[in-house]
């Protein structure tokens, strides 16, 4: 997709440019991520939002090069510290994972090994990535990390099933930060947690971001979570970015009909009472995505050009706000 989206990558910790990640199937390639570009700066949190199946998690797995066997990066660049992660060998990528980029996986119970004590799992992450670190030092660091996320170090002798859902999520965050990474990816950190525990986890991430000057990518379908933690937002639909920019600009002036639909579907406590609306239809089949704009089968403002030509990404006024929609081009 041709695009007018540009940014100063010199200050960016992560610079993704026209990333394409497809999944090979017997029926053909599934275009899960198709020409995605964005940057994350030092100490900045970026929210990656959209419906399930839009490609959010595939972006995260592509960054860390831990895609399923059928997944392949077929194009684009993943710039990180003057390296293109898409082209690094597996041995070189092992030096990046956990030490420089770490991830908090969706579903903490499934991410932690039920056969090992929590502290031992954090210690193993340190020893695996820092060969010169002694076991005693790694053990002490694991205790400090547990304390950092609000867990008593003595609980490190417990197994994952002895932790509550919120504590497991905290333990996973402790593990992801154990090697002092520059970038943390949190994939649906509020999944399967009640609203009270979810608020505690988000508060913890916010505090750690400020304390450690962490760069962060927060993946979620819940826009309210992004507003709690992020400065920038990226809205994805059917493998493509439809809108991105400063979070306040996106919420105050959503430009793409899909973004408008997501925001309209979310209740506002202090706003006037109104009927909730949903986006009609279902996401497209990415084996054979719609021609032109991929959102056009569900768009209330669809025009003939939307069905034929893919929109370019346009910068709005002088703001760091971008959207890909023929309505904006026409205006």
ABEGO torsion letter per residue (X at the ends): XBBABBBBAAABABBBBGBBBBBBBAAEBBBABBGBBBBBBBGBBBBBBEBBGAGAAAAAAAAAGABBAABBBABEBBBBGGBBAAABBAAAAAAABGAABBBBBBGAAAABBAABBAAAAAAAAAAAABAABBAAAAAAAAAAAAAAAGBBAAAAABBAAABBAAAAAAAAAAAAAAAGBABBBBBGAABGBBAAAAAAAAAAAAAAAAAAGBBBBBBBABAAAAAAABABBBBBBGGBBABBEBAAAAAABBABAAAAAAAAABBBAABBBBBBBBBBEBBBBAABBBBEBAAAAABAABBAAAAABBBBBBBBEABBBBBBBAAAAAX
